[in-house]
Amino acid sequence: MPVRRQGEAHRALELLEEYHTKLTKPQDKQLRNAIERVIRIFKSRLFLALLDIQEFYEMTLLDDNKSVQQKTAETLQIACKWENSPPITGLNNEVRNTRIS
């Protein structure tokens, strides 16, 4: 179930943040910095967008109870949503091309 997976992803992020706060020794500095990078990535819009895509795919495209017309309408709806949103940037603020030509 997609909502469960998204909840699991958020829970995993919380656990990672909790683990991060327990790293207080000087020898933990490199691991702490590496975990901070992972946390930033997971909190990025790109990660959240990937969760949205997974949820859309599972709840819309794989749903055999929806007609082709319903799937088309929902696909166009999500396409409009993403076309009208600001571009997604990466860790170094480079713009990622999110549109399919």
N, CA, C and O atoms as CSV, one atom per row, in Angstrom:
chain,resi,resn,atom,element,x,y,z
A,1,MET,N,N,0.847,-1.186,0.000
A,1,MET,CA,C,0.000,0.000,0.000
A,1,MET,C,C,0.886,1.241,0.000
A,1,MET,O,O,1.761,1.361,0.858
A,2,PRO,N,N,0.688,2.162,-0.931
A,2,PRO,CA,C,1.558,3.325,-1.078
A,2,PRO,C,C,1.591,4.239,0.137
A,2,PRO,O,O,2.657,4.722,0.520
A,3,VAL,N,N,0.437,4.482,0.748
A,3,VAL,CA,C,0.415,5.376,1.901
A,3,VAL,C,C,1.251,4.776,3.025
A,3,VAL,O,O,1.958,5.495,3.731
A,4,ARG,N,N,1.171,3.466,3.189
A,4,ARG,CA,C,1.972,2.796,4.201
A,4,ARG,C,C,3.455,2.953,3.902
A,4,ARG,O,O,4.255,3.202,4.804
A,5,ARG,N,N,3.819,2.806,2.629
A,5,ARG,CA,C,5.230,2.954,2.256
A,5,ARG,C,C,5.719,4.365,2.526
A,5,ARG,O,O,6.836,4.562,3.003
A,6,GLN,N,N,4.874,5.356,2.219
A,6,GLN,CA,C,5.282,6.733,2.471
A,6,GLN,C,C,5.455,6.939,3.970
A,6,GLN,O,O,6.400,7.597,4.405
A,7,GLY,N,N,4.542,6.377,4.762
A,7,GLY,CA,C,4.662,6.455,6.214
A,7,GLY,C,C,5.920,5.764,6.696
A,7,GLY,O,O,6.587,6.235,7.617
A,8,GLU,N,N,6.241,4.635,6.064
A,8,GLU,CA,C,7.461,3.911,6.416
A,8,GLU,C,C,8.700,4.734,6.070
A,8,GLU,O,O,9.682,4.736,6.813
A,9,ALA,N,N,8.647,5.422,4.953
A,9,ALA,CA,C,9.777,6.270,4.557
A,9,ALA,C,C,9.971,7.399,5.565
A,9,ALA,O,O,11.099,7.710,5.946
A,10,HIS,N,N,8.873,8.007,5.992
A,10,HIS,CA,C,8.971,9.084,6.989
A,10,HIS,C,C,9.476,8.537,8.322
A,10,HIS,O,O,10.273,9.181,9.003
A,11,ARG,N,N,9.011,7.355,8.684
A,11,ARG,CA,C,9.467,6.740,9.935
A,11,ARG,C,C,10.956,6.413,9.858
A,11,ARG,O,O,11.693,6.619,10.822
A,12,ALA,N,N,11.391,5.905,8.717
A,12,ALA,CA,C,12.815,5.607,8.539
A,12,ALA,C,C,13.650,6.875,8.671
A,12,ALA,O,O,14.733,6.849,9.255
A,13,LEU,N,N,13.148,7.984,8.128
A,13,LEU,CA,C,13.853,9.260,8.244
A,13,LEU,C,C,13.923,9.698,9.710
A,13,LEU,O,O,14.955,10.191,10.165
A,14,GLU,N,N,12.835,9.521,10.437
A,14,GLU,CA,C,12.840,9.861,11.864
A,14,GLU,C,C,13.868,9.020,12.620
A,14,GLU,O,O,14.603,9.539,13.460
A,15,LEU,N,N,13.916,7.736,12.321
A,15,LEU,CA,C,14.886,6.864,12.977
A,15,LEU,C,C,16.315,7.269,12.646
A,15,LEU,O,O,17.195,7.234,13.507
A,16,LEU,N,N,16.542,7.654,11.391
A,16,LEU,CA,C,17.861,8.112,10.979
A,16,LEU,C,C,18.246,9.379,11.737
A,16,LEU,O,O,19.390,9.526,12.166
A,17,GLU,N,N,17.292,10.293,11.901
A,17,GLU,CA,C,17.566,11.520,12.648
A,17,GLU,C,C,17.845,11.231,14.117
A,17,GLU,O,O,18.710,11.861,14.724
A,18,GLU,N,N,17.111,10.276,14.690
A,18,GLU,CA,C,17.357,9.887,16.082
A,18,GLU,C,C,18.758,9.288,16.236
A,18,GLU,O,O,19.478,9.611,17.181
A,19,TYR,N,N,19.130,8.428,15.315
A,19,TYR,CA,C,20.465,7.814,15.342
A,19,TYR,C,C,21.525,8.909,15.237
A,19,TYR,O,O,22.535,8.879,15.939
A,20,HIS,N,N,21.282,9.870,14.354
A,20,HIS,CA,C,22.208,10.983,14.139
A,20,HIS,C,C,22.450,11.758,15.433
A,20,HIS,O,O,23.584,12.132,15.732
A,21,THR,N,N,21.389,11.999,16.195
A,21,THR,CA,C,21.534,12.777,17.436
A,21,THR,C,C,22.330,12.032,18.498
A,21,THR,O,O,22.877,12.654,19.409
A,22,LYS,N,N,22.401,10.710,18.394
A,22,LYS,CA,C,23.154,9.910,19.368
A,22,LYS,C,C,24.653,9.881,19.076
A,22,LYS,O,O,25.439,9.406,19.896
A,23,LEU,N,N,25.040,10.379,17.930
A,23,LEU,CA,C,26.459,10.397,17.553
A,23,LEU,C,C,27.115,11.653,18.121
A,23,LEU,O,O,27.127,12.707,17.484
A,24,THR,N,N,27.653,11.522,19.317
A,24,THR,CA,C,28.201,12.691,20.010
A,24,THR,C,C,29.712,12.631,20.216
A,24,THR,O,O,30.329,13.631,20.581
A,25,LYS,N,N,30.302,11.477,19.988
A,25,LYS,CA,C,31.742,11.322,20.213
A,25,LYS,C,C,32.517,11.950,19.057
A,25,LYS,O,O,32.033,11.978,17.926
A,26,PRO,N,N,33.732,12.460,19.342
A,26,PRO,CA,C,34.548,13.057,18.275
A,26,PRO,C,C,34.818,12.095,17.115
A,26,PRO,O,O,34.871,12.522,15.962
A,27,GLN,N,N,34.989,10.811,17.407
A,27,GLN,CA,C,35.269,9.854,16.336
A,27,GLN,C,C,34.029,9.578,15.469
A,27,GLN,O,O,34.138,8.910,14.440
A,28,ASP,N,N,32.862,10.080,15.871
A,28,ASP,CA,C,31.628,9.904,15.104
A,28,ASP,C,C,31.418,11.003,14.064
A,28,ASP,O,O,30.436,10.974,13.322
A,29,LYS,N,N,32.341,11.980,14.006
A,29,LYS,CA,C,32.138,13.157,13.164
A,29,LYS,C,C,31.911,12.808,11.690
A,29,LYS,O,O,30.995,13.347,11.069
A,30,GLN,N,N,32.721,11.923,11.126
A,30,GLN,CA,C,32.561,11.584,9.709
A,30,GLN,C,C,31.230,10.892,9.449
A,30,GLN,O,O,30.547,11.196,8.472
A,31,LEU,N,N,30.867,9.968,10.317
A,31,LEU,CA,C,29.582,9.283,10.157
A,31,LEU,C,C,28.441,10.275,10.319
A,31,LEU,O,O,27.460,10.218,9.578
A,32,ARG,N,N,28.560,11.173,11.273
A,32,ARG,CA,C,27.530,12.193,11.504
A,32,ARG,C,C,27.354,13.052,10.249
A,32,ARG,O,O,26.227,13.313,9.827
A,33,ASN,N,N,28.462,13.489,9.658
A,33,ASN,CA,C,28.399,14.304,8.441
A,33,ASN,C,C,27.776,13.533,7.276
A,33,ASN,O,O,26.989,14.085,6.507
A,34,ALA,N,N,28.132,12.260,7.156
A,34,ALA,CA,C,27.577,11.443,6.080
A,34,ALA,C,C,26.068,11.270,6.255
A,34,ALA,O,O,25.311,11.341,5.287
A,35,ILE,N,N,25.645,11.047,7.482
A,35,ILE,CA,C,24.209,10.896,7.750
A,35,ILE,C,C,23.471,12.204,7.494
A,35,ILE,O,O,22.336,12.185,7.017
A,36,GLU,N,N,24.091,13.334,7.799
A,36,GLU,CA,C,23.474,14.635,7.513
A,36,GLU,C,C,23.215,14.786,6.016
A,36,GLU,O,O,22.174,15.304,5.612
A,37,ARG,N,N,24.164,14.333,5.194
A,37,ARG,CA,C,23.971,14.381,3.736
A,37,ARG,C,C,22.778,13.538,3.321
A,37,ARG,O,O,21.954,13.970,2.516
A,38,VAL,N,N,22.687,12.339,3.871
A,38,VAL,CA,C,21.568,11.446,3.532
A,38,VAL,C,C,20.244,12.068,3.960
A,38,VAL,O,O,19.267,12.013,3.213
A,39,ILE,N,N,20.198,12.646,5.127
A,39,ILE,CA,C,18.975,13.291,5.621
A,39,ILE,C,C,18.561,14.426,4.695
A,39,ILE,O,O,17.380,14.559,4.374
A,40,ARG,N,N,19.523,15.252,4.258
A,40,ARG,CA,C,19.206,16.356,3.338
A,40,ARG,C,C,18.612,15.824,2.037
A,40,ARG,O,O,17.647,16.380,1.513
A,41,ILE,N,N,19.190,14.756,1.529
A,41,ILE,CA,C,18.685,14.170,0.283
A,41,ILE,C,C,17.259,13.672,0.481
A,41,ILE,O,O,16.384,13.939,-0.343
A,42,PHE,N,N,17.031,12.958,1.560
A,42,PHE,CA,C,15.705,12.396,1.795
A,42,PHE,C,C,14.660,13.474,2.043
A,42,PHE,O,O,13.475,13.253,1.794
A,43,LYS,N,N,15.075,14.616,2.523
A,43,LYS,CA,C,14.126,15.702,2.756
A,43,LYS,C,C,13.924,16.571,1.517
A,43,LYS,O,O,13.082,17.469,1.512
A,44,SER,N,N,14.681,16.307,0.495
A,44,SER,CA,C,14.585,17.133,-0.710
A,44,SER,C,C,13.266,16.913,-1.434
A,44,SER,O,O,12.596,15.900,-1.232
A,45,ARG,N,N,12.910,17.845,-2.259
A,45,ARG,CA,C,11.687,17.742,-3.063
A,45,ARG,C,C,11.758,16.556,-4.007
A,45,ARG,O,O,10.736,15.938,-4.306
A,46,LEU,N,N,12.946,16.236,-4.477
A,46,LEU,CA,C,13.077,15.124,-5.407
A,46,LEU,C,C,12.642,13.818,-4.745
A,46,LEU,O,O,11.909,13.035,-5.350
A,47,PHE,N,N,13.075,13.579,-3.533
A,47,PHE,CA,C,12.686,12.370,-2.823
A,47,PHE,C,C,11.174,12.331,-2.633
A,47,PHE,O,O,10.539,11.299,-2.849
A,48,LEU,N,N,10.605,13.463,-2.228
A,48,LEU,CA,C,9.157,13.523,-2.036
A,48,LEU,C,C,8.419,13.331,-3.356
A,48,LEU,O,O,7.354,12.715,-3.391
A,49,ALA,N,N,8.981,13.854,-4.434
A,49,ALA,CA,C,8.373,13.666,-5.752
A,49,ALA,C,C,8.395,12.195,-6.148
A,49,ALA,O,O,7.422,11.696,-6.713
A,50,LEU,N,N,9.480,11.501,-5.863
A,50,LEU,CA,C,9.556,10.077,-6.175
A,50,LEU,C,C,8.510,9.279,-5.396
A,50,LEU,O,O,7.934,8.325,-5.919
A,51,LEU,N,N,8.270,9.670,-4.160
A,51,LEU,CA,C,7.212,9.015,-3.392
A,51,LEU,C,C,5.849,9.270,-4.042
A,51,LEU,O,O,5.016,8.367,-4.120
A,52,ASP,N,N,5.628,10.501,-4.507
A,52,ASP,CA,C,4.379,10.832,-5.199
A,52,ASP,C,C,4.210,9.999,-6.462
A,52,ASP,O,O,3.119,9.511,-6.757
A,53,ILE,N,N,5.289,9.842,-7.196
A,53,ILE,CA,C,5.237,9.053,-8.437
A,53,ILE,C,C,4.897,7.603,-8.128
A,53,ILE,O,O,4.068,6.994,-8.805
A,54,GLN,N,N,5.530,7.060,-7.118
A,54,GLN,CA,C,5.249,5.676,-6.746
A,54,GLN,C,C,3.793,5.515,-6.340
A,54,GLN,O,O,3.132,4.562,-6.754
A,55,GLU,N,N,3.293,6.440,-5.534
A,55,GLU,CA,C,1.902,6.382,-5.100
A,55,GLU,C,C,0.956,6.500,-6.295
A,55,GLU,O,O,-0.009,5.742,-6.392
A,56,PHE,N,N,1.219,7.440,-7.206
A,56,PHE,CA,C,0.404,7.610,-8.410
A,56,PHE,C,C,0.395,6.328,-9.235
A,56,PHE,O,O,-0.663,5.877,-9.674
A,57,TYR,N,N,1.555,5.751,-9.442
A,57,TYR,CA,C,1.663,4.539,-10.255
A,57,TYR,C,C,0.832,3.404,-9.655
A,57,TYR,O,O,0.088,2.725,-10.362
A,58,GLU,N,N,0.969,3.212,-8.351
A,58,GLU,CA,C,0.272,2.101,-7.703
A,58,GLU,C,C,-1.222,2.343,-7.558
A,58,GLU,O,O,-2.017,1.423,-7.751
A,59,MET,N,N,-1.617,3.567,-7.220
A,59,MET,CA,C,-3.031,3.841,-6.960
A,59,MET,C,C,-3.829,4.158,-8.223
A,59,MET,O,O,-5.053,4.027,-8.229
A,60,THR,N,N,-3.157,4.568,-9.277
A,60,THR,CA,C,-3.873,4.922,-10.493
A,60,THR,C,C,-3.631,3.910,-11.606
A,60,THR,O,O,-4.563,3.250,-12.064
A,61,LEU,N,N,-2.401,3.791,-12.031
A,61,LEU,CA,C,-2.111,2.976,-13.206
A,61,LEU,C,C,-2.287,1.480,-12.970
A,61,LEU,O,O,-2.687,0.757,-13.883
A,62,LEU,N,N,-1.998,1.008,-11.771
A,62,LEU,CA,C,-2.125,-0.419,-11.494
A,62,LEU,C,C,-3.515,-0.816,-11.002
A,62,LEU,O,O,-3.779,-1.997,-10.780
A,63,ASP,N,N,-4.400,0.155,-10.832
A,63,ASP,CA,C,-5.746,-0.124,-10.331
A,63,ASP,C,C,-6.629,-0.649,-11.455
A,63,ASP,O,O,-7.044,0.105,-12.335
A,64,ASP,N,N,-6.910,-1.940,-11.418
A,64,ASP,CA,C,-7.735,-2.568,-12.458
A,64,ASP,C,C,-9.193,-2.148,-12.387
A,64,ASP,O,O,-9.945,-2.384,-13.332
A,65,ASN,N,N,-9.607,-1.532,-11.291
A,65,ASN,CA,C,-10.990,-1.077,-11.155
A,65,ASN,C,C,-11.233,0.266,-11.837
A,65,ASN,O,O,-12.382,0.682,-11.989
A,66,LYS,N,N,-10.167,0.948,-12.248
A,66,LYS,CA,C,-10.305,2.241,-12.925
A,66,LYS,C,C,-10.300,2.035,-14.417
A,66,LYS,O,O,-9.560,1.210,-14.952
A,67,SER,N,N,-11.143,2.804,-15.081
A,67,SER,CA,C,-11.209,2.730,-16.540
A,67,SER,C,C,-10.022,3.474,-17.145
A,67,SER,O,O,-9.319,4.225,-16.467
A,68,VAL,N,N,-9.824,3.245,-18.426
A,68,VAL,CA,C,-8.759,3.953,-19.137
A,68,VAL,C,C,-9.017,5.462,-19.082
A,68,VAL,O,O,-8.077,6.248,-18.966
A,69,GLN,N,N,-10.268,5.862,-19.165
A,69,GLN,CA,C,-10.617,7.286,-19.095
A,69,GLN,C,C,-10.267,7.874,-17.732
A,69,GLN,O,O,-9.751,8.989,-17.651
A,70,GLN,N,N,-10.546,7.125,-16.655
A,70,GLN,CA,C,-10.194,7.605,-15.312
A,70,GLN,C,C,-8.680,7.722,-15.164
A,70,GLN,O,O,-8.172,8.711,-14.636
A,71,LYS,N,N,-7.968,6.700,-15.636
A,71,LYS,CA,C,-6.507,6.726,-15.561
A,71,LYS,C,C,-5.944,7.888,-16.364
A,71,LYS,O,O,-4.999,8.549,-15.934
A,72,THR,N,N,-6.534,8.138,-17.546
A,72,THR,CA,C,-6.082,9.253,-18.381
A,72,THR,C,C,-6.302,10.578,-17.672
A,72,THR,O,O,-5.409,11.426,-17.650
A,73,ALA,N,N,-7.486,10.765,-17.091
A,73,ALA,CA,C,-7.795,12.009,-16.389
A,73,ALA,C,C,-6.847,12.232,-15.212
A,73,ALA,O,O,-6.350,13.341,-15.017
A,74,GLU,N,N,-6.596,11.191,-14.433
A,74,GLU,CA,C,-5.698,11.319,-13.288
A,74,GLU,C,C,-4.254,11.543,-13.726
A,74,GLU,O,O,-3.501,12.253,-13.059
A,75,THR,N,N,-3.869,10.935,-14.847
A,75,THR,CA,C,-2.520,11.137,-15.373
A,75,THR,C,C,-2.340,12.571,-15.833
A,75,THR,O,O,-1.309,13.187,-15.561
A,76,LEU,N,N,-3.330,13.104,-16.525
A,76,LEU,CA,C,-3.257,14.510,-16.962
A,76,LEU,C,C,-3.244,15.452,-15.767
A,76,LEU,O,O,-2.571,16.482,-15.790
A,77,GLN,N,N,-3.985,15.102,-14.728
A,77,GLN,CA,C,-4.022,15.930,-13.520
A,77,GLN,C,C,-2.646,16.004,-12.867
A,77,GLN,O,O,-2.192,17.086,-12.493
A,78,ILE,N,N,-1.986,14.866,-12.730
A,78,ILE,CA,C,-0.661,14.887,-12.093
A,78,ILE,C,C,0.365,15.560,-13.007
A,78,ILE,O,O,1.293,16.212,-12.527
A,79,ALA,N,N,0.197,15.400,-14.333
A,79,ALA,CA,C,1.109,16.070,-15.274
A,79,ALA,C,C,0.995,17.584,-15.125
A,79,ALA,O,O,2.006,18.285,-15.092
A,80,CYS,N,N,-0.229,18.087,-15.036
A,80,CYS,CA,C,-0.434,19.533,-14.861
A,80,CYS,C,C,0.160,20.014,-13.542
A,80,CYS,O,O,0.762,21.086,-13.474
A,81,LYS,N,N,-0.015,19.218,-12.507
A,81,LYS,CA,C,0.532,19.577,-11.196
A,81,LYS,C,C,2.037,19.771,-11.284
A,81,LYS,O,O,2.564,20.762,-10.779
A,82,TRP,N,N,2.738,18.832,-11.922
A,82,TRP,CA,C,4.189,18.908,-11.983
A,82,TRP,C,C,4.679,19.925,-12.991
A,82,TRP,O,O,5.741,20.518,-12.800
A,83,GLU,N,N,3.930,20.140,-14.062
A,83,GLU,CA,C,4.333,21.168,-15.030
A,83,GLU,C,C,4.257,22.560,-14.427
A,83,GLU,O,O,5.022,23.442,-14.818
A,84,ASN,N,N,3.354,22.772,-13.488
A,84,ASN,CA,C,3.161,24.082,-12.886
A,84,ASN,C,C,3.949,24.282,-11.602
A,84,ASN,O,O,3.858,25.340,-10.980
A,85,SER,N,N,4.717,23.286,-11.198
A,85,SER,CA,C,5.519,23.433,-9.984
A,85,SER,C,C,6.918,23.911,-10.348
A,85,SER,O,O,7.380,23.693,-11.468
A,86,PRO,N,N,7.595,24.561,-9.404
A,86,PRO,CA,C,8.965,25.021,-9.682
A,86,PRO,C,C,9.884,23.839,-9.955
A,86,PRO,O,O,9.606,22.728,-9.504
A,87,PRO,N,N,10.977,24.058,-10.687
A,87,PRO,CA,C,11.897,22.957,-10.988
A,87,PRO,C,C,12.520,22.404,-9.709
A,87,PRO,O,O,12.670,23.110,-8.712
A,88,ILE,N,N,12.873,21.134,-9.767
A,88,ILE,CA,C,13.515,20.465,-8.642
A,88,ILE,C,C,15.017,20.684,-8.758
A,88,ILE,O,O,15.595,20.533,-9.835
A,89,THR,N,N,15.644,21.042,-7.637
A,89,THR,CA,C,17.092,21.240,-7.643
A,89,THR,C,C,17.764,20.122,-6.886
A,89,THR,O,O,17.159,19.493,-6.017
A,90,GLY,N,N,19.015,19.876,-7.215
A,90,GLY,CA,C,19.787,18.841,-6.546
A,90,GLY,C,C,20.555,19.406,-5.373
A,90,GLY,O,O,20.303,20.532,-4.943
A,91,LEU,N,N,21.494,18.629,-4.852
A,91,LEU,CA,C,22.255,19.045,-3.679
A,91,LEU,C,C,23.061,20.307,-3.919
A,91,LEU,O,O,23.229,21.116,-3.006
A,92,ASN,N,N,23.565,20.489,-5.138
A,92,ASN,CA,C,24.364,21.675,-5.434
A,92,ASN,C,C,23.527,22.758,-6.094
A,92,ASN,O,O,24.061,23.660,-6.739
A,93,ASN,N,N,22.188,22.664,-5.928
A,93,ASN,CA,C,21.226,23.606,-6.478
A,93,ASN,C,C,21.196,23.633,-7.988
A,93,ASN,O,O,20.710,24.598,-8.578
A,94,GLU,N,N,21.713,22.574,-8.640
A,94,GLU,CA,C,21.573,22.515,-10.088
A,94,GLU,C,C,20.135,22.096,-10.401
A,94,GLU,O,O,19.561,21.269,-9.693
A,95,VAL,N,N,19.559,22.660,-11.449
A,95,VAL,CA,C,18.182,22.381,-11.814
A,95,VAL,C,C,18.124,21.045,-12.507
A,95,VAL,O,O,18.892,20.782,-13.432
A,96,ARG,N,N,17.214,20.201,-12.063
A,96,ARG,CA,C,16.968,18.910,-12.698
A,96,ARG,C,C,15.848,19.086,-13.703
A,96,ARG,O,O,14.848,19.737,-13.402
A,97,ASN,N,N,15.995,18.523,-14.882
A,97,ASN,CA,C,14.940,18.590,-15.872
A,97,ASN,C,C,13.903,17.542,-15.532
A,97,ASN,O,O,14.161,16.344,-15.652
A,98,THR,N,N,12.714,17.991,-15.102
A,98,THR,CA,C,11.674,17.063,-14.666
A,98,THR,C,C,10.622,16.849,-15.738
A,98,THR,O,O,9.705,16.050,-15.545
A,99,ARG,N,N,10.730,17.532,-16.848
A,99,ARG,CA,C,9.734,17.398,-17.895
A,99,ARG,C,C,10.244,16.473,-18.981
A,99,ARG,O,O,11.422,16.493,-19.340
A,100,ILE,N,N,9.335,15.665,-19.497
A,100,ILE,CA,C,9.665,14.763,-20.595
A,100,ILE,C,C,9.365,15.476,-21.894
A,100,ILE,O,O,8.251,15.956,-22.101
A,101,SER,N,N,10.352,15.549,-22.770
A,101,SER,CA,C,10.159,16.248,-24.046
A,101,SER,C,C,9.412,15.376,-25.014
A,101,SER,O,O,9.153,15.789,-26.145
